[in-house]
């Protein structure tokens, strides 16, 4: 039986593909307040602005490619049962070849009904428009978990984390909850790796190995090591 590797990825892995992150100095929040583009209140108040914000992010997604970290994680499936849990809303893991990806915060290339959360649709191209409706006649919204909204897949992510033999955290500061809490579900015996240039030791986590590198270099070397062990 293949060992189970669970990987939690954050904005840092996508940033290396050229996707602008929210928290960096030239990040998206410099131009937009969270309250104006990433909450349900913003959507009710000014749906056109919210729609345009995500249309531009979607358009950019079509212009970037997966980087060596994404490809390395896909390569890990040669020997391990790999589950990616990502806070990112892009599809770079899938495009690199990862077969099991759980999107905690939604998916940029999908839309959902404002009347029925279970109605989720693929978006053709990069543009979602006002007037695009679900089969029940309700306006489609970006399929994104906005600030203040529940994270519906967090329990599934916690369950997956609890079965990890190896747990990797890549490109996230472990400051964004509830995702950051997943490391506390990982069994004490499991090997844990934190790969981030700003990685700091967490005293509350046992068996944690820090790799203070960017994802694009740190992940491929760790994957090579695991595949050759």
N, C-alpha and C positions, 0 to 999 in steps of 0.2 A: 504493500500500500504506500503510495507516494506521500511524503510529508506535506503538510498543509502550510503554505506561506500566505499570510494575509498582509496586504500592503495598503497603508493609508496615505493618499497623496493630497497635496494642497497646491496653492497657487504657484509655489516655487518651481515645480516641475514644468508647468505650462509657460511660465515666464521665459524659460530658455528657448521656447519655440517662437517667441516674439509676441505672446499674448500679454497685453498690459494687465497688471494686477491692480486690485483695489487699494492695497495698503502701501505700495511703493511711492517714492517721492514724486514720480511722474505718473502716479496711478490715476485711475478713472475718477476717484472721489475728488480729485483736484478740480475737476470741471463740473461735477454734479454732487449735490448733497444726497446722502443716503435717503433722506426723507422724501426727496423729489423723484427718485427713480427706482427704488428697491423696497417699497412697502406696498401693502394693499391699499392704504389710504392714498398714496401717490397715484396708483392705478385708477382709483375712483375719481380723484381730483383732476388728473391730466393724463388720460390714457394715451393720447398722441405722443407726449414726451417720453413716457415709459416705453412705448412701442418702438419709437425711433432709437432710444438708447440701446435696446436689445437688438434691433435690426443692424445697427452699426457694429455691435460685438459679433453678431452672426456673420456679417459680411467679412469682418477681419478673420474669422475662423476659417473661411474658405481660402485665405491667402497664406496660411501657415501650415507647417508640416510637423509631425512628431519628431522628437529629438532622440539622441542616443539613450536617454534614460527610459523613454517609453518603449523603444525597441528592445532594450535589455530586459525589461520586465516581461515582455512577450516571450523572449528567449528562455526565460526561467521555466516556462511551461514544459520544456523538453524533459525535465526531471522531477518537477514538483507540481502539486495541485495548488494553483495560484489563484487567489481571489483578490481583485483590486477593489478597494473602497475609496472613492474619490470625492473630494469636496468641490472639484472643478466641474463646470457645466459644459466643457468642450468634449469632443469625441476623439481626442488624440490617442487615448489608450486603445480604443477599438481600431483606429486606423493603423496603429502600429502592430496589431495582431493579438492583443490580449482578448481572451474569449469570455472571461467572467468579470464584468465590471458593474459595480453598484454605485449609482450616482446619488449621493446624499442630498445634494442641493438642486437637483433637477437637471434638465438637459436643454442646451441652447437651441438645438435643431428640432425641438418638439414644442407643440402648443397644446394647451388643454382648455376645456370648457370652463367658463366662469360659473356655470350652473351645476356642473357635475364633474368632480375631480377625477372620476374614473375614465372620463372620455379624453384620451390623449392621442394626438395626431402628429405624424411627421410633417415638418414644414418643407414645402418644395422651394428650393432656392433660399435666398437669405432674408426675404421680406415677408413679415406678417403685417396685415393691414387692418385698420378699423373697418368693420363690415365683414371680415372673415368670421364665419359662424360655425358652431358645431351642429350636429344633426338635430339638436333640440332647439336651435334658433338662437343660442346664446353666443355672445362675442367670445372669440378665442383669446386667451392671454398667454404670455410666455410661460413655459413649463419650468418655472424657477421657484425655489423656496425663498421667499422674500423675508427680510428682517421682520421678526415678530410672528412669523408663521411657524407652525409645527414642522418638524422634520420627520415625515412619515416612515422613512426606512431606517431610522436610527436603531430600532429594536432588532431588526434583521442584521444590521451591521454589528451590534453588540454580540449577537449570537454567533456570527461568523468569527469575530475576534476571540471569543471564548474557546474556539477549537484550534487556534493557531499553534503550530510547532515553532514557527519563525514569524515574527511580526516586524514589518518595516514601516517606518514613518518617513516620508520624503517630501521636502519642500513645504512644510507647514510648521508654524511656531508652537503648535499645541496650545494656542490661546483661544481658539474659536470653539466654543461649546455649542451643541453637545458632542461634536465630533472628537474634540480633544479628550473627552472622557473615555473613549474606546480603549485606550492603552491599559486602563484599569480593569478591563474585562479579560485581558490576555492572561493565560495561566502563568504562575510564577516561574515554572521551569522553562518556559519558552524563551528562545533567544530573541532579543529585541535590538533593533538598529534604528538610530535616529540620524538621518542624512540631511544635513542642512548647513550652509556656511555659518549660520548663527546658532548652531546647536548648543544647548547647555544641559548639563547633567540634571536629571530629575531624581531627587533623593527618594521619592516615593515609589520608584520603579526599579525592580530587581532585574539583573541580567541585561542591563542596557549598555549597548556599545555606541559611542558617538563617532560619527564620521563627518568631520567639519569641512565638507566640500559641497560644491554645487551638484545638483542631481545628475547633470550630463557627464560628469567624471566619476562621482562617487558611486552611482548605481551600477554602471557597467562593470566597475572593478569588483564590487561586492557580488554581483551576479556571476562573474567568472569564477570567483572564489567558491561560491556555493555549488556551481555546476561541476567544479573540479574536485570537490571534497568527497 
